[in-house]
Structure formats: C-alpha cells, structure tokens
Amino acid sequence: MQISPIELEAMLTRAAQQGAKQALADVGLEGKDAALDIRDLRSLLDCVRFVRRTAVQTTVHLITTGLILALLAGIALKLRIFGSGG
C-alpha cells in the first residue's frame, strides 16, 4: 500500500487538527466560546503585565523620591548646623 504525498499531508493535517481540538478540550477551551475565552485570557495577561510594570515603576519612583527627600533633609540639617554655629 502506497500513500501519495498529498494523501499523507491531508492525513497529517487532519491528525493535527484533531490533536489541537483535543488539547483545547482538555484545558476547557472548546466550543463556540473558545475564541472569546482565549481573547479574555490574553487580555487578562496583558492587564497582569501592565500592573506588574506599573508596580515596578511606582516602586522606583518611591525609592527615588525617598532618596531625594533624604538628601534634602541632610542638606537642610547641614545648613542649619553651619548657620547656627557660625
């Protein structure tokens, strides 16, 4: 029995499609709402990434502001010490 390349390609394509459908069904992403579910998951992941990036930026801003305030407080103390002593 010989299978032509076209028939082999068709068989592989059907097998891949059935495997993909089964994999999606195994994780609960089957049916007509599957595409919407996947879009929702991608949107949720985008939101998580945005929140993580925003949290990191906020932390950096807070640390930077704290350092600047500490430097200003140190300068103010130094100026008061020099001003009252001399």
MIFI-979253 format. One record per residue (C-alpha): residue number from 1; residue in three letters; x, y, z. Coordinates in nm, 4 decimals, padded with zeros to 6 digits. Layout:
N
(NUM, "ala", (X, Y, Z))
...
//
This chain:
86
(1, "met", (00.0000, 00.0000, 00.0000))
(2, "gln", (00.1410, 00.3351, -00.1038))
(3, "ile", (00.0284, 00.6761, 00.0150))
(4, "ser", (00.0825, 00.9740, -00.2065))
(5, "pro", (00.2418, 01.2855, -00.0583))
(6, "ile", (-00.0880, 01.4714, -00.0949))
(7, "glu", (-00.2784, 01.2000, 00.0936))
(8, "leu", (-00.0091, 01.1908, 00.3631))
(9, "glu", (-00.0288, 01.5689, 00.4005))
(10, "ala", (-00.4093, 01.5510, 00.4301))
(11, "met", (-00.3842, 01.2772, 00.6942))
(12, "leu", (-00.1274, 01.4753, 00.8925))
(13, "thr", (-00.3401, 01.7885, 00.8710))
(14, "arg", (-00.6497, 01.6057, 00.9993))
(15, "ala", (-00.4485, 01.4443, 01.2779))
(16, "ala", (-00.3019, 01.7819, 01.3799))
(17, "gln", (-00.6455, 01.9440, 01.3813))
(18, "gln", (-00.7948, 01.6631, 01.5888))
(19, "gly", (-00.4996, 01.6809, 01.8291))
(20, "ala", (-00.5371, 02.0553, 01.8657))
(21, "lys", (-00.9114, 02.0223, 01.9280))
(22, "gln", (-00.8495, 01.7536, 02.1871))
(23, "ala", (-00.5798, 01.9628, 02.3593))
(24, "leu", (-00.8152, 02.2624, 02.3771))
(25, "ala", (-01.0944, 02.0402, 02.5075))
(26, "asp", (-00.8608, 01.9018, 02.7739))
(27, "val", (-00.8000, 02.2504, 02.9131))
(28, "gly", (-01.1648, 02.3528, 02.8808))
(29, "leu", (-01.1335, 02.5764, 02.5762))
(30, "glu", (-01.3753, 02.4102, 02.3412))
(31, "gly", (-01.6919, 02.5133, 02.1655))
(32, "lys", (-01.8073, 02.8343, 02.0107))
(33, "asp", (-01.6886, 03.0490, 02.3021))
(34, "ala", (-01.3288, 02.9223, 02.2859))
(35, "ala", (-01.2020, 03.2156, 02.0791))
(36, "leu", (-01.3628, 03.4625, 02.3200))
(37, "asp", (-01.2138, 03.2767, 02.6162))
(38, "ile", (-00.8671, 03.2923, 02.4634))
(39, "arg", (-00.9050, 03.6647, 02.3921))
(40, "asp", (-01.0153, 03.7155, 02.7528))
(41, "leu", (-00.7140, 03.5215, 02.8792))
(42, "arg", (-00.4803, 03.7297, 02.6635))
(43, "ser", (-00.6450, 04.0468, 02.7887))
(44, "leu", (-00.6055, 03.9277, 03.1466))
(45, "leu", (-00.2376, 03.8525, 03.0874))
(46, "asp", (-00.1901, 04.1983, 02.9351))
(47, "cys", (-00.3504, 04.3504, 03.2454))
(48, "val", (-00.1260, 04.1483, 03.4756))
(49, "arg", (00.1810, 04.2622, 03.2807))
(50, "phe", (00.0621, 04.6239, 03.2961))
(51, "val", (00.0025, 04.6047, 03.6724))
(52, "arg", (00.3445, 04.4452, 03.7267))
(53, "arg", (00.5158, 04.7132, 03.5164))
(54, "thr", (00.3247, 04.9894, 03.6947))
(55, "ala", (00.4129, 04.8442, 04.0343))
(56, "val", (00.7814, 04.8362, 03.9437))
(57, "gln", (00.7678, 05.1940, 03.8149))
(58, "thr", (00.5872, 05.3086, 04.1303))
(59, "thr", (00.8463, 05.1372, 04.3493))
(60, "val", (01.1306, 05.3044, 04.1597))
(61, "his", (00.9577, 05.6429, 04.1907))
(62, "leu", (00.9051, 05.5957, 04.5639))
(63, "ile", (01.2666, 05.4943, 04.6215))
(64, "thr", (01.3933, 05.7843, 04.4119))
(65, "thr", (01.1672, 06.0310, 04.5926))
(66, "gly", (01.2777, 05.8930, 04.9285))
(67, "leu", (01.6437, 05.9322, 04.8387))
(68, "ile", (01.5921, 06.2869, 04.7164))
(69, "leu", (01.3996, 06.3763, 05.0335))
(70, "ala", (01.6742, 06.2228, 05.2478))
(71, "leu", (01.9358, 06.4245, 05.0622))
(72, "leu", (01.7328, 06.7437, 05.1018))
(73, "ala", (01.6843, 06.6739, 05.4719))
(74, "gly", (02.0576, 06.6155, 05.5091))
(75, "ile", (02.1345, 06.9395, 05.3296))
(76, "ala", (01.8828, 07.1276, 05.5429))
(77, "leu", (02.0367, 06.9880, 05.8614))
(78, "lys", (02.3869, 07.0753, 05.7445))
(79, "leu", (02.2850, 07.4302, 05.6569))
(80, "arg", (02.1175, 07.4776, 05.9960))
(81, "ile", (02.4233, 07.3411, 06.1765))
(82, "phe", (02.6558, 07.5720, 05.9855))
(83, "gly", (02.4154, 07.8654, 06.0177))
(84, "ser", (02.3768, 07.8372, 06.3957))
(85, "gly", (02.7438, 07.7650, 06.4603))
(86, "gly", (02.8948, 08.0482, 06.2674))
//
